Amino acid sequence: MHYLGLLFEIIILIAAVFGYLFTRGMFSSKDPEVRKKADAFRKDNGWWLRIGCILIIALMSVEVFLNISDLLAK
């Protein structure tokens, strides 16, 4: 069960990193209409989404570290 928990923690960590990179504008679409909608979303919600992603990244990093150290201690 520890491996399953570790897998979910890593998935959440990766999703948070992608969310943070999205709010920074690292991903863009080739379709101008989709790009315009994404830019409007980032403009309206970028600040709180960026802070939330940073918090989730920090929390999941600690959780992954603790889970791995617990698995290695056994």
C-alpha positions as MATLAB code, in Angstrom:
seq = 'MHYLGLLFEIIILIAAVFGYLFTRGMFSSKDPEVRKKADAFRKDNGWWLRIGCILIIALMSVEVFLNISDLLAK';
ca = [
       0.000    0.000    0.000;
       2.953    2.338    0.546;
       3.886    2.043   -3.118;
       0.384    3.009   -4.198;
       0.451    6.055   -1.922;
       3.861    7.024   -3.279;
       2.557    6.705   -6.828;
      -0.378    9.026   -6.102;
       1.904   11.528   -4.377;
       4.215   11.589   -7.394;
       1.260   12.022   -9.766;
      -0.058   14.952   -7.713;
       3.439   16.469   -7.608;
       3.781   16.233  -11.392;
       0.310   17.746  -11.893;
       1.220   20.645   -9.591;
       4.458   21.265  -11.489;
       2.569   21.309  -14.792;
      -0.027   23.640  -13.256;
       2.704   25.995  -12.112;
       4.382   25.937  -15.504;
       1.003   26.640  -17.136;
       0.485   29.701  -14.946;
       3.969   30.917  -15.895;
       3.032   30.626  -19.583;
       5.475   27.848  -20.463;
       2.839   25.957  -22.459;
       1.090   27.543  -25.391;
      -1.197   26.257  -28.081;
      -0.762   26.728  -31.799;
      -4.426   27.640  -32.109;
      -4.758   31.420  -31.560;
      -8.234   31.165  -30.035;
      -7.136   28.583  -27.466;
      -4.038   30.668  -26.703;
      -6.213   33.749  -26.182;
      -8.476   31.855  -23.746;
      -5.470   30.463  -21.856;
      -3.930   33.928  -21.579;
      -7.210   35.347  -20.283;
      -7.437   32.528  -17.724;
      -3.854   33.151  -16.589;
      -4.527   36.873  -16.325;
      -7.644   36.379  -14.197;
      -6.534   33.432  -12.036;
      -2.763   33.246  -12.371;
      -1.774   34.679   -8.999;
      -3.801   32.440   -6.707;
      -3.270   29.398   -8.930;
       0.503   29.965   -8.863;
       0.516   30.249   -5.060;
      -1.644   27.119   -4.761;
       0.642   25.133   -7.048;
       3.725   26.230   -5.101;
       2.098   25.101   -1.859;
       1.102   21.740   -3.339;
       4.608   21.265   -4.779;
       6.154   21.951   -1.379;
       3.752   19.649    0.437;
       4.051   16.786   -2.040;
       7.849   17.082   -2.126;
       7.970   16.607    1.630;
       5.471   13.752    1.445;
       7.419   11.961   -1.289;
      10.664   12.393    0.658;
       9.105   11.059    3.861;
       7.454    8.155    2.050;
      10.694    7.149    0.316;
      12.691    7.425    3.550;
      10.049    5.276    5.291;
      10.245    2.639    2.547;
      14.041    2.577    2.684;
      14.067    2.271    6.492;
      12.119   -1.009    6.408;
];
